[in-house]
Amino acid sequence: MCINNIYMMAYKYYFLYLFMYPTELVIPKTFSTEQYRNYIRNLFNMKLDQVKLQNEQIQQVNQETWDPETQDEMNYDDQSASQFMDFVETSTISNTTFQILYKKAAAKMFSQDLGIGLSILFSYDYLHLFHLCLCDFFQTKSFDENNAHFIALSNSL
């Protein structure tokens, strides 16, 4: 076994150990932007205590007070987001059906980068269907082009 494969397997199991995909999280078809941000925070398991503290410090240094919308927008833990997206990518990248979705989504940004496609699928417009695809995958470890959620998401791209 190649040393790179050993590292990749260890990396994959590290993330599988740290994360379980939140299949119990219900994301409806329609939601507000504020609700979207909350779904992302829950999905990515964001830890906001430090983020909120940093945001308060920024406001103090700049001698400004953010309105509630800006405060909500700034409550984003990029480290948790990055770790969670790495987990999803590592778990799904070898599945050709997810590769199709990642390529189609990346094409929206004139790219072929699968990581960009993954990011697009977590965006407001696609979150509901992508979450259903991921739930199907993580619950059954099976996901192919006959999956109803794949078809719906693929058609929406």
N, CA, C and O of each residue as an XYZ file, in Angstrom:
628
protein
N       0.850     -1.181      0.000
C       0.000      0.000      0.000
C       0.894      1.242      0.000
O       1.836      1.335      0.787
N       0.601      2.171     -0.866
C       1.366      3.405     -1.007
C       1.216      4.269      0.250
O       0.162      4.294      0.885
N       2.295      4.972      0.586
C       2.287      5.809      1.796
C       1.223      6.908      1.702
O       0.613      7.267      2.709
N       0.995      7.449      0.481
C      -0.037      8.479      0.312
C      -1.423      7.919      0.601
O      -2.264      8.606      1.180
N      -1.665      6.665      0.197
C      -2.958      6.044      0.482
C      -3.165      5.849      1.980
O      -4.274      6.015      2.488
N      -2.100      5.498      2.676
C      -2.188      5.328      4.126
C      -2.547      6.653      4.792
O      -3.410      6.700      5.669
N      -1.871      7.747      4.363
C      -2.176      9.059      4.924
C      -3.603      9.480      4.601
O      -4.292     10.052      5.444
N      -4.048      9.194      3.368
C      -5.401      9.570      2.976
C      -6.434      8.802      3.798
O      -7.433      9.377      4.230
N      -6.203      7.523      4.016
C      -7.134      6.728      4.825
C      -7.156      7.233      6.265
O      -8.223      7.339      6.870
N      -5.982      7.545      6.816
C      -5.915      8.053      8.185
C      -6.654      9.385      8.283
O      -7.382      9.629      9.245
N      -6.466     10.239      7.290
C      -7.120     11.536      7.230
C      -8.632     11.345      7.180
O      -9.376     12.021      7.891
N      -9.082     10.414      6.330
C     -10.517     10.154      6.187
C     -11.108      9.664      7.508
O     -12.154     10.156      7.930
N     -10.471      8.724      8.155
C     -11.009      8.189      9.399
C     -10.932      9.195     10.534
O     -11.753      9.163     11.450
N      -9.954     10.084     10.482
C      -9.865     11.156     11.463
C     -11.130     12.008     11.400
O     -11.742     12.309     12.425
N     -11.509     12.389     10.191
C     -12.707     13.204     10.046
C     -13.969     12.413     10.347
O     -14.902     12.952     10.942
N     -14.018     11.157      9.954
C     -15.190     10.351     10.271
C     -15.349     10.197     11.775
O     -16.463     10.122     12.295
N     -14.219     10.151     12.461
C     -14.259     10.048     13.918
C     -14.769     11.341     14.540
O     -15.560     11.321     15.483
N     -14.306     12.465     14.002
C     -14.679     13.758     14.575
C     -16.110     14.177     14.236
O     -16.772     14.846     15.029
N     -16.569     13.788     13.080
C     -17.855     14.263     12.605
C     -18.792     13.108     12.275
O     -18.377     12.041     11.825
N     -20.012     13.357     12.507
C     -21.057     12.515     11.951
C     -21.951     13.496     11.197
O     -22.275     14.567     11.712
N     -22.342     13.140     10.006
C     -23.176     14.064      9.257
C     -24.524     14.200      9.963
O     -25.136     13.194     10.322
N     -24.991     15.428     10.166
C     -26.243     15.656     10.919
C     -27.489     15.345     10.089
O     -28.196     16.252      9.650
N     -27.745     14.074      9.881
C     -28.898     13.661      9.081
C     -30.228     13.993      9.755
O     -31.273     14.006      9.105
N     -30.183     14.259     11.050
C     -31.415     14.603     11.764
C     -31.835     16.056     11.541
O     -32.963     16.435     11.855
N     -30.925     16.867     10.998
C     -31.226     18.274     10.741
C     -32.185     18.380      9.557
O     -31.918     17.848      8.479
N     -33.297     19.068      9.768
C     -34.288     19.256      8.711
C     -34.091     20.649      8.122
O     -34.134     21.652      8.833
N     -33.876     20.689      6.816
C     -33.729     21.965      6.109
C     -34.873     22.041      5.097
O     -34.911     21.259      4.148
N     -35.798     22.971      5.294
C     -36.963     23.049      4.404
C     -36.590     23.570      3.013
O     -35.467     24.020      2.783
N     -37.546     23.500      2.101
C     -37.312     23.963      0.724
C     -37.091     25.468      0.664
O     -36.286     25.954     -0.129
N     -37.802     26.194      1.498
C     -37.681     27.653      1.494
C     -37.321     28.140      2.891
O     -37.741     27.575      3.901
N     -36.534     29.200      2.914
C     -36.109     29.785      4.183
C     -35.591     31.192      3.920
O     -35.274     31.548      2.785
N     -35.510     31.976      4.969
C     -34.978     33.340      4.867
C     -33.455     33.286      4.887
O     -32.866     32.241      5.165
N     -32.827     34.407      4.593
C     -31.360     34.446      4.647
C     -30.864     34.249      6.072
O     -29.832     33.616      6.291
N     -31.592     34.786      7.036
C     -31.205     34.572      8.434
C     -31.310     33.091      8.804
O     -30.428     32.545      9.469
N     -32.380     32.456      8.374
C     -32.533     31.022      8.630
C     -31.436     30.226      7.921
O     -30.903     29.267      8.479
N     -31.101     30.624      6.697
C     -30.010     29.953      5.963
C     -28.718     29.995      6.776
O     -28.049     28.975      6.946
N     -28.375     31.172      7.272
C     -27.136     31.284      8.065
C     -27.201     30.378      9.289
O     -26.189     29.782      9.658
N     -28.356     30.259      9.924
C     -28.493     29.365     11.079
C     -28.379     27.890     10.677
O     -27.789     27.092     11.405
N     -28.937     27.534      9.534
C     -28.787     26.153      9.061
C     -27.316     25.831      8.804
O     -26.835     24.756      9.162
N     -26.619     26.759      8.191
C     -25.183     26.545      7.924
C     -24.422     26.422      9.236
O     -23.571     25.544      9.376
N     -24.715     27.283     10.189
C     -24.033     27.205     11.494
C     -24.274     25.854     12.163
O     -23.346     25.249     12.699
N     -25.508     25.388     12.130
C     -25.833     24.088     12.726
C     -25.194     22.941     11.959
O     -24.622     22.027     12.553
N     -25.294     22.994     10.658
C     -24.738     21.952      9.814
C     -23.228     21.831     10.009
O     -22.699     20.728     10.142
N     -22.547     22.960     10.025
C     -21.090     22.986     10.152
C     -20.623     22.899     11.603
O     -19.422     22.884     11.874
N     -21.576     22.844     12.533
C     -21.254     22.764     13.962
C     -20.315     23.903     14.384
O     -19.273     23.679     15.000
N     -20.712     25.110     14.038
C     -19.857     26.278     14.298
C     -19.806     26.596     15.777
O     -20.803     26.520     16.494
N     -18.619     26.952     16.202
C     -18.373     27.383     17.577
C     -18.214     28.903     17.538
O     -17.214     29.427     17.045
N     -19.210     29.591     18.064
C     -19.294     31.037     17.852
C     -18.811     31.894     19.011
O     -18.748     33.115     18.866
N     -18.468     31.315     20.147
C     -18.051     32.122     21.294
C     -16.863     33.012     20.942
O     -16.893     34.216     21.196
N     -15.827     32.429     20.362
C     -14.627     33.183     20.003
C     -14.924     34.174     18.878
O     -14.403     35.289     18.874
N     -15.751     33.766     17.936
C     -16.119     34.629     16.813
C     -16.843     35.878     17.324
O     -16.548     36.993     16.893
N     -17.784     35.684     18.237
C     -18.523     36.824     18.779
C     -17.603     37.777     19.546
O     -17.758     38.996     19.472
N     -16.664     37.221     20.267
C     -15.688     38.037     20.990
C     -14.847     38.853     20.008
O     -14.631     40.046     20.222
N     -14.375     38.224     18.945
C     -13.588     38.929     17.932
C     -14.419     40.020     17.259
O     -13.913     41.109     16.986
N     -15.683     39.731     16.995
C     -16.557     40.724     16.376
C     -16.751     41.935     17.287
O     -16.769     43.069     16.810
N     -16.895     41.706     18.583
C     -17.012     42.807     19.541
C     -15.739     43.649     19.545
O     -15.809     44.877     19.603
N     -14.592     43.007     19.484
C     -13.315     43.726     19.460
C     -13.185     44.576     18.196
O     -12.704     45.708     18.255
N     -13.606     44.039     17.069
C     -13.562     44.798     15.813
C     -14.429     46.047     15.924
O     -14.022     47.132     15.509
N     -15.621     45.889     16.485
C     -16.510     47.037     16.640
C     -15.908     48.093     17.566
O     -16.027     49.291     17.309
N     -15.264     47.645     18.643
C     -14.639     48.585     19.575
C     -13.489     49.330     18.921
O     -13.381     50.549     19.054
N     -12.629     48.605     18.213
C     -11.478     49.226     17.559
C     -11.939     50.233     16.507
O     -11.357     51.311     16.384
N     -12.969     49.893     15.757
C     -13.483     50.766     14.701
C     -14.490     51.791     15.214
O     -15.014     52.602     14.451
N     -14.753     51.741     16.518
C     -15.723     52.636     17.154
C     -17.040     52.677     16.377
O     -17.536     53.734     15.987
N     -17.576     51.481     16.174
C     -18.844     51.371     15.456
C     -19.688     50.291     16.103
O     -19.188     49.421     16.815
N     -20.974     50.372     15.838
C     -21.906     49.353     16.306
C     -22.598     48.767     15.088
O     -23.177     49.485     14.272
N     -22.528     47.469     14.985
C     -23.148     46.807     13.843
C     -24.633     46.637     14.076
O     -25.078     46.404     15.200
N     -25.395     46.755     13.004
C     -26.822     46.481     13.080
C     -27.016     44.966     13.234
O     -26.093     44.196     12.968
N     -28.197     44.542     13.656
C     -28.430     43.100     13.906
C     -28.129     42.206     12.693
O     -27.612     41.100     12.850
N     -28.451     42.681     11.496
C     -28.187     41.889     10.287
C     -26.687     41.664     10.095
O     -26.257     40.547      9.806
N     -25.908     42.701     10.250
C     -24.454     42.585     10.110
C     -23.887     41.685     11.200
O     -23.024     40.850     10.930
N     -24.362     41.850     12.424
C     -23.907     40.980     13.510
C     -24.162     39.519     13.173
O     -23.303     38.663     13.389
N     -25.349     39.239     12.643
C     -25.691     37.867     12.284
C     -24.798     37.362     11.145
O     -24.325     36.226     11.180
N     -24.575     38.197     10.148
C     -23.728     37.808      9.015
C     -22.299     37.501      9.448
O     -21.652     36.615      8.890
N     -21.812     38.229     10.437
C     -20.426     38.083     10.877
C     -20.220     36.903     11.834
O     -19.082     36.555     12.149
N     -21.288     36.304     12.287
C     -21.182     35.134     13.169
C     -20.936     33.886     12.329
O     -21.838     33.080     12.101
N     -19.702     33.751     11.878
C     -19.307     32.673     10.982
C     -17.934     32.162     11.404
O     -16.957     32.910     11.430
N     -17.881     30.902     11.726
C     -16.628     30.261     12.148
C     -16.019     29.556     10.940
O     -16.397     28.432     10.609
N     -15.068     30.232     10.285
C     -14.512     29.667      9.057
C     -13.698     28.395      9.291
O     -13.579     27.571      8.384
N     -13.147     28.224     10.467
C     -12.396     27.010     10.755
C     -13.338     25.790     10.810
O     -13.034     24.739     10.246
N     -14.469     25.943     11.486
C     -15.455     24.852     11.530
C     -15.994     24.561     10.140
O     -16.181     23.401      9.772
N     -16.243     25.609      9.368
C     -16.752     25.435      8.010
C     -15.750     24.659      7.160
O     -16.120     23.731      6.441
N     -14.502     25.041      7.249
C     -13.457     24.377      6.476
C     -13.316     22.908      6.866
O     -13.208     22.040      6.000
N     -13.316     22.635      8.156
C     -13.201     21.251      8.629
C     -14.390     20.410      8.181
O     -14.229     19.261      7.769
N     -15.579     20.988      8.263
C     -16.766     20.234      7.883
C     -16.783     19.966      6.385
O     -17.117     18.862      5.954
N     -16.425     20.967      5.590
C     -16.405     20.771      4.144
C     -15.318     19.773      3.744
O     -15.503     19.004      2.802
N     -14.196     19.780      4.445
C     -13.158     18.762      4.203
C     -13.705     17.371      4.504
O     -13.456     16.423      3.759
N     -14.446     17.257      5.593
C     -15.066     15.981      5.963
C     -16.015     15.498      4.867
O     -15.959     14.336      4.464
N     -16.879     16.383      4.389
C     -17.837     16.004      3.348
C     -17.089     15.632      2.068
O     -17.398     14.622      1.436
N     -16.119     16.438      1.694
C     -15.367     16.155      0.473
C     -14.630     14.812      0.578
O     -14.688     14.000     -0.345
N     -13.954     14.586      1.676
C     -13.222     13.338      1.873
C     -14.157     12.134      1.851
O     -13.795     11.072      1.344
N     -15.342     12.299      2.392
C     -16.303     11.196      2.472
C     -16.979     10.898      1.135
O     -17.390      9.764      0.888
N     -17.095     11.912      0.269
C     -17.900     11.744     -0.941
C     -17.115     11.762     -2.249
O     -17.643     11.362     -3.287
N     -15.880     12.215     -2.217
C     -15.142     12.485     -3.456
C     -14.938     11.247     -4.320
O     -14.803     11.375     -5.537
N     -14.911     10.071     -3.741
C     -14.704      8.869     -4.550
C     -16.012      8.353     -5.170
O     -15.989      7.408     -5.959
N     -17.131      8.959     -4.823
C     -18.422      8.572     -5.381
C     -18.632      9.341     -6.696
O     -18.680     10.571     -6.700
N     -18.754      8.618     -7.789
C     -18.851      9.274     -9.100
C     -20.100     10.143     -9.230
O     -20.092     11.122     -9.976
N     -21.159      9.807     -8.525
C     -22.386     10.604     -8.592
C     -22.166     11.970     -7.943
O     -22.629     12.984     -8.464
N     -21.463     12.001     -6.810
C     -21.126     13.294     -6.212
C     -20.171     14.067     -7.111
O     -20.267     15.291     -7.202
N     -19.260     13.382     -7.769
C     -18.347     14.066     -8.693
C     -19.124     14.784     -9.792
O     -18.772     15.895    -10.188
N     -20.178     14.143    -10.279
C     -21.029     14.778    -11.299
C     -21.622     16.078    -10.757
O     -21.601     17.112    -11.425
N     -22.152     16.005     -9.531
C     -22.733     17.215     -8.920
C     -21.682     18.293     -8.724
O     -21.929     19.461     -9.025
N     -20.510     17.915     -8.221
C     -19.446     18.892     -7.970
C     -19.006     19.561     -9.271
O     -18.764     20.768     -9.300
N     -18.902     18.785    -10.338
C     -18.499     19.347    -11.637
C     -19.562     20.290    -12.189
O     -19.239     21.372    -12.680
N     -20.831     19.883    -12.108
C     -21.908     20.745    -12.604
C     -21.983     22.048    -11.806
O     -22.170     23.125    -12.372
N     -21.837     21.933    -10.493
C     -21.895     23.138     -9.651
C     -20.687     24.038     -9.920
O     -20.834     25.258     -9.994
N     -19.511     23.458    -10.064
C     -18.301     24.251    -10.347
C     -18.445     25.001    -11.666
O     -17.968     26.128    -11.803
N     -19.092     24.381    -12.619
C     -19.286     25.019    -13.920
C     -20.077     26.320    -13.802
O     -19.952     27.200    -14.653
N     -20.886     26.446    -12.757
C     -21.618     27.697    -12.511
C     -20.650     28.869    -12.328
O     -20.991     30.022    -12.593
N     -19.443     28.552    -11.872
C     -18.413     29.568    -11.656
C     -17.312     29.470    -12.715
O     -16.200     29.958    -12.515
N     -17.637     28.835    -13.841
C     -16.681     28.631    -14.938
C     -15.416     27.948    -14.445
O     -14.304     28.334    -14.803
N     -15.602     26.936    -13.625
C     -14.494     26.208    -13.027
C     -14.725     24.708    -13.200
O     -15.837     24.252    -13.468
N     -13.641     23.963    -13.038
C     -13.720     22.510    -13.009
C     -13.264     21.982    -11.661
O     -13.171     20.770    -11.465
N     -12.984     22.874    -10.740
C     -12.494     22.516     -9.409
C     -13.636     21.926     -8.585
O     -14.638     22.593     -8.328
N     -13.473     20.668     -8.173
C     -14.535     19.992     -7.422
C     -14.804     20.652     -6.073
O     -15.937     20.643     -5.594
N     -13.768     21.226     -5.458
C     -13.946     21.928     -4.187
C     -14.828     23.152     -4.334
O     -15.611     23.470     -3.439
N     -14.705     23.833     -5.448
C     -15.576     24.985     -5.715
C     -17.006     24.485     -5.908
O     -17.957     25.101     -5.425
N     -17.149     23.380     -6.607
C     -18.481     22.802     -6.773
C     -19.121     22.455     -5.451
O     -20.306     22.710     -5.237
N     -18.329     21.868     -4.555
C     -18.830     21.545     -3.217
C     -19.315     22.810     -2.510
O     -20.390     22.814     -1.910
N     -18.535     23.864     -2.579
C     -18.926     25.133     -1.944
C     -20.232     25.668     -2.511
O     -21.092     26.141     -1.769
N     -20.376     25.592     -3.816
C     -21.595     26.073     -4.472
C     -22.814     25.294     -3.970
O     -23.886     25.866     -3.768
N     -22.641     23.992     -3.773
C     -23.766     23.161     -3.335
C     -24.212     23.478     -1.911
O     -25.341     23.165     -1.531
N     -23.336     24.095     -1.125
C     -23.733     24.534      0.215
C     -24.335     25.942      0.188
O     -24.686     26.485      1.236
N     -24.453     26.530     -0.994
C     -25.006     27.882     -1.085
C     -26.519     27.866     -0.893
O     -27.160     26.815     -0.893
N     -27.058     29.051     -0.732
C     -28.483     29.241     -0.440
C     -29.389     28.469     -1.405
O     -30.320     27.787     -0.978
N     -29.111     28.581     -2.699
C     -29.998     28.011     -3.718
C     -30.032     26.486     -3.734
O     -31.028     25.893     -4.148
N     -28.963     25.854     -3.291
C     -28.854     24.402     -3.432
C     -28.800     23.654     -2.106
O     -28.803     22.423     -2.107
N     -28.753     24.345     -0.992
C     -28.554     23.699      0.304
C     -29.603     22.628      0.597
O     -29.261     21.522      1.017
N     -30.853     22.943      0.381
C     -31.926     21.997      0.711
C     -31.716     20.650      0.014
O     -31.704     19.605      0.665
N     -31.552     20.678     -1.296
C     -31.408     19.432     -2.050
C     -30.068     18.750     -1.789
O     -30.002     17.523     -1.720
N     -29.007     19.528     -1.645
C     -27.703     18.927     -1.381
C     -27.702     18.231     -0.025
O     -27.140     17.146      0.126
N     -28.329     18.858      0.946
C     -28.436     18.232      2.266
C     -29.176     16.892      2.170
O     -28.776     15.916      2.804
N     -30.240     16.845      1.389
C     -30.971     15.587      1.215
C     -30.098     14.523      0.550
O     -30.153     13.350      0.920
N     -29.302     14.928     -0.421
C     -28.369     13.991     -1.064
C     -27.370     13.451     -0.047
O     -27.104     12.250      0.002
N     -26.824     14.349      0.757
C     -25.846     13.926      1.763
C     -26.491     13.031      2.819
O     -25.878     12.064      3.270
N     -27.713     13.346      3.210
C     -28.423     12.487      4.168
C     -28.596     11.091      3.595
O     -28.357     10.097      4.279
N     -29.015     11.020      2.332
C     -29.178      9.717      1.690
C     -27.862      8.947      1.697
O     -27.829      7.758      2.013
N     -26.793      9.626      1.349
C     -25.476      8.979      1.288
C     -25.020      8.500      2.666
O     -24.616      7.347      2.818
N     -25.082      9.363      3.653
C     -24.574      9.003      4.973
C     -25.463      7.982      5.699
O     -24.982      7.231      6.548
N     -26.735      7.960      5.368
C     -27.614      6.986      6.005
C     -27.517      5.612      5.361
O     -27.668      4.596      6.040
N     -27.267      5.572      4.060
C     -27.275      4.287      3.355
C     -25.915      3.880      2.805
O     -25.718      2.727      2.424
N     -24.975      4.823      2.762
C     -23.656      4.630      2.135
C     -23.808      4.259      0.657
O     -22.901      3.693      0.046
N     -24.956      4.587      0.108
C     -25.234      4.323     -1.295
C     -25.818      5.599     -1.891
O     -26.686      6.240     -1.300
N     -25.326      5.950     -3.065
C     -25.834      7.155     -3.711
C     -25.470      7.057     -5.187
O     -24.292      7.014     -5.541
N     -26.490      7.022     -6.049
C     -26.214      6.906     -7.474
C     -27.144      7.822     -8.264
O     -27.947      8.557     -7.690
N     -27.023      7.766     -9.583
C     -27.757      8.671    -10.462
C     -29.263      8.394    -10.508
O     -30.010      9.166    -11.107
N     -29.708      7.322     -9.894
C     -31.143      7.017     -9.825
C     -31.802      7.614     -8.588
O     -33.023      7.553     -8.443
N     -31.004      8.187     -7.701
C     -31.511      8.772     -6.468
C     -32.383      9.995     -6.809
O     -31.970     10.863     -7.577
N     -33.574     10.049     -6.238
C     -34.516     11.142     -6.538
C     -33.955     12.508     -6.173
O     -34.192     13.480     -6.890
N     -33.218     12.600     -5.077
C     -32.642     13.884     -4.674
C     -31.502     14.287     -5.606
O     -31.334     15.470     -5.903
N     -30.717     13.311     -6.072
C     -29.683     13.606     -7.075
C     -30.312     14.186     -8.324
O     -29.853     15.203     -8.845
N     -31.366     13.540     -8.806
C     -32.026     13.979    -10.033
C     -32.542     15.411     -9.872
O     -32.350     16.249    -10.753
N     -33.200     15.683     -8.741
C     -33.742     17.027     -8.503
C     -32.624     18.068     -8.444
O     -32.742     19.141     -9.038
N     -31.545     17.755     -7.733
C     -30.434     18.705     -7.617
C     -29.734     18.873     -8.956
O     -29.428     19.996     -9.355
N     -29.484     17.804     -9.636
C     -28.829     17.877    -10.946
C     -29.646     18.727    -11.919
O     -29.091     19.529    -12.670
N     -30.957     18.546    -11.901
C     -31.832     19.342    -12.769
C     -31.832     20.810    -12.387
O     -31.983     21.669    -13.255
N     -31.667     21.115    -11.108
C     -31.670     22.518    -10.678
C     -30.358     23.222    -10.996
O     -30.294     24.450    -11.028
N     -29.318     22.436    -11.230
C     -28.029     23.025    -11.608
C     -28.048     23.363    -13.090
O     -27.060     23.871    -13.621
